[in-house]
Amino acid sequence: MKPFQELESRVVTLAVDNIDTDQIIPARFLKTISKEGLGGQLFYDWRYDAAGQPLPDFVLNQPRAQGVELLLAGDNFGCGSSREHAPWALTQFGFRAIISTSFADIFRQNSLKNSLLPVIVPPEFHKRLLGLAAGDPGLKLRVDLEKQELRVLPDGPAVEFPIDAFAKQCLLEGTDELGYILNQEAAIAAYEAKREITLNTLVG
């Protein structure tokens, strides 16, 4: 995975509460086990009409969404089923962080395992961001994972956000749980080499 340390990006807003994983990536696209191409199916039923043509009013179809890595979402983002395809689709589109007042637990865990940072901010700060974004389509933010800080650029307000210490370490290093374990191979081997076998497995 790509390490996540510091990110500066414009932001696009999708201020809808309770966006579930079936809206993020509809169930009919879950047959694949590959991440490739899922970015085109992100929010498919909102982005395209019945003939598969892009809807120009939807924010992700607008030119200002191109190259944006931050999504400012509504409350309880990622609720519903536990499909890992949801963070896959978001990262394949280009998002590296999602800002909300809360995330569904399983979606949050799946995101952290796929180098997608869920940034939880207080409701009052979230409301302020929505107002700033509405007045400035080019609004830029900085996410500093080491400091756990979200800041409005160039010198606007900032807020700290919470993250599990282990997940933070994995994101900073660009690894997942398996990669972390594999990186401890030497220490594991040394422990096993000196460990006394105290259990006789031949005795019933």
N, C-alpha and C positions, 0 to 999 in steps of 0.2 A: 504494500500500500504506500501511497505517497504521504510523507510526513506532513503533519499539520502543525505549524508553529505560529505564523502571523499571516493574516489575510487582510488586504484592503480591496474593496470592491464597491461598485454601485449596488443598489438594492432594488429589487422589484417586490411589489406588495400584492399579496393575495389574502386580504383581511377577512377570511371566512372562518368562522369557528367550526370545530368538529369535522374537519376534513379527514375522511377515513381512507384507509389504504386502497379500497376499491375505487375511490375517486382518483387517488394518486396514480394507480396502475390497475386498470380494469381486469377482472378475473380471467377474461378470455385470452390475455396475453401471458399467462403464467405457465404455459406449457414448456417454455424454454428454460434451460438450466444455465444459459449464458447471459451475461450482463449486456453484451453487445447489442446495440440497436434499441434498447429500452428507453433511451432518452426521447426518441421520436414518439413513444407511446405514453409518455408522461402526461397526466391529466387529459387523456385522449378524448373522452366524451365531452370535455369542456373546450378543448382546443379545435375540434373538427366538427363539421356538419355531417349529416347522414351520408353524403357522397364522399366523405373523406377530405373535404377541402378545408383549409385553415380558416377559422373565424377571426377576422381582423380585429375585433374588439377585445379578444382575450389577451391578457397582458403578456403571456409568453410568446405570442405570435407577433408582437410589436417589435420594431427595430431596437428600441431601447432595452429590450431584454437580452439581446445578443451579448454574450461574454460576461453576463452578470453571474456572480458566484454566491450571492446572498439573497435568500428569500425571507421576506417579512410576512409571516403567516398569522392566522387567528389562533384562538385558544384551543387547547386539546388537539393539537395537530397529530395525525397519524393514528387515530383511534381505529377500532375495527379489528380485522383479522391480522394474523402475525406475519404476513408474507414479507420475506426479505427482499422481494422484488421492488418494494416501494423505495427504500434507500438506493437500490441499484439504479432505478429509473431517474431519481433525483440527481445522483452523481453523474450518470451518463449524460444528462442534459447539461451539466456543468456546475451545479450547485455544490458548494463545499460546506456551507453552514445554513441552518434554518433558525430563525429567530421567532420565539413564541413565548406566551406566558406559561404554557405547560405542554407536555408531550405525553402521549400514551406510553406506558412503561415498555412494552415489547418493541414498539417502533423505536424508542430512544435507544434501547440496547442494540437493536439491529443496526441502527445508524452508527453508533460508536464503533461497531465491529467492521464497518465499511467506510471508515474515514469521512463520515459525514457528521459534522459537529452540531448537536442540538443546543442552542443558546437560550437559556431560560432567563427572562427578564421580568421585573415586577410590572404589574398592570399599569401603573402610572407612567413608567418609562416607556412601555410599549405604546401607550396612547400618545405619548410625546413623539415617538418615532413615526407613528402613522401620520401625525400632523405635519411633521417635517418632510416626509416623503411625498405627501399630497401637494405641498407647496414647492417642492424641488425634485423634479423627475431625475435629476442627476445626483441625488444625494449619495454620498459615499460614507462608508463605515469602515472601521478597523476592528478586527477580532484578534486579540492577543491571547493565545491559549496559555502561554507560560504565566502571564499575569492574571489570567481569567477575567479579562476586561474587554468590554465592547464600548467603542468610542465613536461619536459622530465627528467626521473630519470637516475642516482641518483642526479646529480647536473647540469643538462642541462638547456637550455633556457626555459623561461616561458612567458605566455601571459595571459592577463585578457580577459574574455569573458562576453558578455552582457546576462542578463536575467531579465524578468519582476519581480518586487519585490514580487507581490502576488504569482506568480508561484514558486518563490524561497522559500518563506515561506512554501507553501504547500509541496514541495518536502522535505525540511528539516524536516518537521513534519510527513511526510508519510501520507498525507491526500489529498483529492480532494475538489472541491468547496462545494459539499454537506456535506462532513465531517467537513469542516471549519464552515459551517452554523450551523450544529448540535452542534459543540463545543461552539457556542455562545448562546445556548438555555437558559441558566440562565439569560443572559443579555437581551435577547429578551423578556423573560417572565416578567422581572422586568419593562421593558419599557412599555409593553402592560398593565401591572397592574396599572401604574400611568398615562397612556395616557388619556387625556380627549377626549371623543367622540364629535367631533364638527360638524359632518355631519349627518343630519337627513335623513336616507335612506328611510323613509316612505313618504317623500314628493316628488311628481313627478316633 
